[in-house]
Amino acid sequence: DQRADTYYYMALLDEKSNNFKSMRENLLKTLERDSNNMEARQKLGKLHLLFGDLDKALEQADFILGVNASNVEALLLKASVLVRQEKKDQAVKIIDDVLAGNSGNVDALSLKAALLFQDNQLDQALAIVDAALEKDIKNMPLRLFKIKINAKKNNIDAVAEDYKKLIELYPDSDNF
């Protein structure tokens, strides 16, 4: 089948099975057949970021923003690329703009907390992570990040409490 949707749905199946190389190929085939598939562009941009192809990730973000300048996912993708390119001031501006429009955006809060963590502003990073966890209580990466912050603060009691909360939220996982 040469329809773009077929490749897009195959990419979604690849995503479910964490087969990101195949997912990227299927997203590229999707965009060859339908260059205006914004969902495919967003996912492809995130994959490029994951694989370290920053220019390609930025290209996808800029394309989406050219069509819709207020697309939050594309703005955060661009901010993520800027962080990796060590252009923190530009990234912070984008993140703050997103948060001005939606103070509860978990992805924007996570990025802001990560930047604060990098700058060793641990209390501020922890406060932002807690705010994000109020919006998304079961967000495992955020919970693990909170553990990392508390460990860096050398707050062993908080680390133990954070692990207890993870075990409570994910009783079937043996990793904790």
N, C-alpha and C positions, 0 to 999 in steps of 0.2 A: 504494500500500500504506500502510495507516495503522498498521502495527505499529512499535513503538518501535525494535526491532532494525534495521529497514531504515534509519531515519534515523541510528542510531548507526554503522552500517557505512558509510553515505555520509559521515558526519563523519570516519571513519578514512581514507577515500579522499581527502577534502579535506586532511587532515593530511599525507598522503604527498606531495601536490602543493603543499603550503604555501599553500593557499587558506583562510586562517584566518577570513575573514569568513563564507564559506559554511559552514565547519566550525562556527562559533559558532551559525549559524542551525539547522543540522541537530542540534546538541546541544540547543538549546532545544526543538526539535520532539520530540526523544527524550524529554526530561523532561516535556513536556506529556502524553505518552502513558504514561510510566512514571517517576514522580517518585522512585522508589527505585533507579534505575540509578546506582550509586555511581561506576562508571568514567566515565560521562558527566558526572557532577557534578565529578569530579576534573579532567577535561580542560577542562570549561567554566570552572572556577575558575582554572585556569592561563591560559586565554585571556583571561578578564577581567583578570587581572594583567598580561598582555602588552599589552592595550589600555588599561591604566591605570584600569580600573573597580575600584578597590580595595574599595569597599563590597560590590559584587557578588561579588568573589573571596572576601572574608571570609565572606559569606553562605553560599557553597558549602562552604567549609572548616568552618564552624560546623555546618552541616547534617550533613556526614559525621561530624564529631566527636561530634555528638549521638547518632548511631547506633553509632559505634565510636570511643571516646575515645583509642584507641591507634593509629589509622590514621596511619602515618608520613607518607604523602604529604599528607594533609590538615594535619597538624601543620606540615610544612615550607611548605605553601602559606600557612598562617596566619602563620608566621614571616616569610615573604617579604613579605606585606602589611604586617606590623608594621615591617619594615625600611623599606619605602617610605613609611610613615606617620611615620617617624623615632621609633619607639618601640623603640629598640635594646635596652633592658634586657629588655623582655618577649620580644623575638625571641631574644636570647641564651639566656634561660632555656629556651625551647622547643627551640632547637638543641642546647643542652647535654643536655637530657633525652633527645632522640633519640640523641645520640652515646653517652650512658650505656647505652642499650639496644643500640646497634650502633655501635661505634667506627669501623667501616669504611663507614658510609653516605656515599657520595660526594656526594650532594646536600647533606647537612648539613655535610659538610666544606667544600664549595664556598661555602656561605652564611657559614660561620664565617670562612673566609679572606677573603671579600669585606668582611666587617665589620672585620676586622683591617687590611685594605688601606685602607679608608676612614679608619681611625684612625692611619694611617701607621706601623703596626707591621709593617713589610715582612718582616723576618726570620721572624716568627711566621707570617705569611700564606704565605710561601714554603714553610715547613716543612709546613704543613697541605696545601697544594697538592701537594707531593711525596708526602705520605701518601695523598692521594686518587688520584694518578696510579699509585701502586703497586697500587691496587684496580682501576683502569680506565685502562690504559695508552694506549688509543686515544681518550681523551676530548679531542676537538679544542678545545672551549671552555675546558677547564682548561689545556690546553697554551698556548693564546693568552693566557689570564690569567697564566700563569707568565711568558710573554714580557713582558707589561705590567708585572709586578712587577719583573722584572730590569731592564727599561728605566728604571723609576722609581728603582731603586737605582743606575742608571748603570753597570750591569755588562754592558758590551758583549760581552765574551767569552761570558757565559752566554746572552745574547740570540742570538748567532750559533749556539751549540750547540743551543739550543732550536729554532731554525729548521731546523737540520740534522736534528734528530730528527723534526720534522714532515715534512720531505721524505722521510725514510726510511720513516715510517709511511704517508704518503700520496703515493706516487711519481706517481700519475696527476693530481694537482692542480697546476695551474699558478699558483695564487694565492700561493705562498710564494717 
